[in-house]
Structure formats: C-alpha cells, structure tokens
Amino acid sequence: MAATAVRYLRSVGAATAAAPAPVDPLPRPALRAVADDERLPVDPGEFRRVLGHFASGVTIVTAHDPNATDGTTGPAGFACQSFASLSLDPPLVTFMVARTSTTWPRIARAGAFCVNILGAEQGSLCRSFAVSGADKFAGVAHTPAPATGSPLLDSVPAWVDCRIQAVHTGGDHLIVVGRVEALGAATDGEGTGGGPLLFHQGAFGRFSR
C-alpha cells in the first residue's frame, strides 16, 4: 500500500525526496463489493440514514498549494467529519475524502495538511467550507501552521499539523494518513467556547455534560 500511496502522490505532482519517474495515475477501483448475480448492495439512502445515527466531530482540513499548474494556487480546504486519531507511536491521524473531490488533488500536491477542529459556534464556518466552487477563505483569518505552513484558522479550539504519510483507496473514497508534526489546543477561557461542534443525522449540535 505504501507503493500505491507514492504512485498516487506522484501522479498529482506532490514533491518526493527523490525525482520520481513518470507513472500512470491509479486506475479507478471497482466499487461493487458483490458480483452482479449476488445479493443487491445496501441501498445508499438507507446506508446514510443508519450511519447518520453516529455522531461525529467536525473539522476543516486545509493545505497551502504553491505548485498548481491550473492557476489554483494558494490556500485550499474542505469540511470533513471523517477525521480520527490513528496511532500514538508514531503519532498518526487519518481522514477520508471522496475520490471526486476537487480540493483533494491540491492537498496531495502540497504533501501536508492542517486539521482545524471546530467549536460549537462555528457551524457557519463549516458550511462555508462545505460548498464547491466558492472562495472558501474569503473573510476567514488564518496563519501558517508552524510545521507545514498549512492554513491554521483563527479561533479554532484545536488543530493538528501533518505531513501526508500514506494514501489508501477505500471504495469511492481515499483514506489519507498523516504524520503529526505539531498540534495545539486553546487553554481554558480562550478560543471558541461552548465545547465541540457535533454532526448528527444531518444537523449540527453541541455536547452538554
């Protein structure tokens, strides 16, 4: 799988330690898990309805793309709820992104990303990064994350600055593994109050003790 990740990152132009030889992009995998003559797959609507009962936190994954060839240089980001810690030693995190995402190739080119963990009052910020084709960073204050320079959004309760370690295919999504280079969280009384921003059954909510 490590070789698969390297081939993918090379195909989108991400920097590697050595000059890469030209490679073909990864072929799109077969997305069906069963053969045509076997049981029908799970209905997508029912899949979303049932999995919607699992509450998750909400993040914005950002990167700085300095080497684009299509004019889309600068900050890139998208709203992401499929973020999780993966390993303590070495420190690894993971997130999932749709293979059709237009933001992911820019993050892949950067080779690094910052996970901005959102607070309970930042639902509108999340919505602005969930749209496609808009200037997501318009009016959004940010500074370079200390290790990678990825955009660190102002007033987020916590952030995790990472370099891409591996990319695996998972059906119609990619599983991105990042090695943590730096991280931080607001101390009591600082940052966005009200606890974490949660997503459950298609709506935002908050945690209460």
Summary of the structure (lengths in Angstrom):
residues: 209
radius of gyration: 17.9
end to end distance: 41.6
largest distance: 59.3
contacts: 577
relative contact order: 0.20
helix: 15%
strand: 36%
